[in-house]
Amino acid sequence: MRASYFDPLNAVSVETDVESAEDLKSLLDQISALTTSRGRPTLELLRDDGSSLALSSDGRLGFLVFTNSLGESFHSSGGKPGRRLIFDYFGSWSEAPSEALIAFSEAFRSAVEFLREGTPETEAVLFEPD
């Protein structure tokens, strides 16, 4: 599976392959070292059928955006009122409301499911249409 993110230190988009949960974990660890005032870079996973999953995080909370092969977009939900998540979406300062945030561990599990099965759905992560 293709994975991409924006490297804010060199101002370039980076593409690589991710084949396993271990690859995904390693890549997320690398991305976390690229945190700037815009937050951590978003990691986007892209399948051959055109579906994608964007994972934004601060290491504690995560925000997911799933686009299916028909181009329909959904975002994670279920968070409690509170602070927003600030993140770097391919060079742009972006934010997600607290109600769309989930525990990072659940966001990671959802990304692993997307990697393995093509869908980010798990019993712990809810999505709603954009």
C-alpha positions in Angstrom: 0.0 0.0 0.0 1.2 3.5 -0.7 1.7 5.9 2.1 2.4 9.6 1.9 3.1 12.5 4.2 4.5 16.0 4.1 8.0 16.5 5.5 7.9 20.1 6.9 11.6 20.3 7.5 12.4 19.8 3.8 9.1 21.1 2.4 8.5 18.0 0.3 5.9 15.3 0.1 7.2 11.8 0.8 5.8 8.6 -0.6 6.7 5.1 0.5 5.2 1.6 0.8 3.7 0.2 3.9 3.1 -3.6 4.0 2.5 -4.4 7.7 1.4 -3.1 11.0 5.1 -2.9 12.0 5.9 -0.8 8.9 3.0 1.5 9.8 4.2 1.9 13.4 7.7 2.6 12.3 6.5 5.3 9.8 4.3 6.9 12.4 7.3 7.0 14.7 9.3 8.8 12.0 6.6 11.3 11.3 6.2 12.2 15.0 9.8 13.5 14.9 8.7 16.0 12.3 6.4 18.0 14.6 6.4 21.8 14.0 4.2 24.7 15.1 1.6 23.3 12.6 1.6 20.0 14.6 2.5 16.5 13.3 2.2 15.7 9.6 -0.8 13.6 8.5 -0.2 10.2 7.2 -2.3 9.2 4.2 -2.7 5.6 3.2 -3.9 4.9 -0.4 -5.2 1.6 -1.8 -5.2 0.6 -5.4 -9.0 0.9 -5.6 -8.7 4.6 -4.8 -9.9 4.5 -1.2 -7.7 6.3 1.3 -7.4 6.8 5.1 -5.8 10.0 6.5 -4.5 9.7 10.1 -3.7 12.9 12.0 -2.4 12.7 15.6 -0.6 14.4 18.4 0.4 11.0 19.8 -2.4 10.9 22.3 -5.4 11.6 20.2 -6.2 10.8 16.6 -8.4 12.0 13.8 -9.3 9.8 10.8 -10.7 10.7 7.4 -11.8 7.7 5.3 -12.6 8.1 1.6 -14.1 5.0 0.0 -13.6 3.9 -3.6 -16.7 5.9 -4.7 -15.2 9.1 -3.4 -17.5 9.4 -0.3 -15.8 10.9 2.7 -16.3 10.1 6.4 -14.5 11.3 9.5 -14.0 9.7 13.0 -16.4 10.7 15.7 -17.2 10.1 19.3 -14.9 12.5 21.2 -15.9 14.7 24.0 -16.0 18.5 24.0 -12.5 20.0 24.6 -9.5 21.1 22.8 -9.0 20.8 19.0 -6.3 18.8 17.4 -3.9 20.9 15.3 -2.0 19.0 12.6 -0.1 19.6 9.4 -2.1 18.4 6.3 0.5 18.4 3.5 1.9 21.8 4.4 -1.3 23.4 5.6 -2.2 24.2 9.2 -5.3 22.2 9.9 -7.5 21.3 12.9 -10.2 18.8 13.9 -12.8 19.5 16.5 -12.6 17.5 19.8 -15.9 15.6 19.0 -14.1 14.0 16.0 -11.1 12.8 18.1 -10.4 9.3 19.3 -7.7 7.6 21.3 -4.5 7.3 19.2 -4.4 3.5 20.0 -7.9 3.1 18.4 -6.9 5.3 15.4 -3.8 3.1 14.9 -5.9 0.0 15.1 -8.3 1.4 12.5 -5.4 2.2 10.2 -4.1 -1.4 10.6 -7.5 -2.7 9.7 -7.5 -0.5 6.6 -4.1 -1.8 5.6 -5.2 -5.4 6.1 -8.9 -5.4 5.0 -9.5 -2.2 3.0 -11.9 -0.8 5.6 -11.0 1.2 8.7 -14.1 0.0 10.6 -13.6 -1.5 14.0 -16.0 -1.9 16.9 -14.4 1.0 18.7 -14.2 3.6 15.9 -17.3 5.4 14.6 -17.4 7.4 11.4 -19.9 10.0 10.2 -20.3 11.5 6.7 -18.5 14.7 5.9 
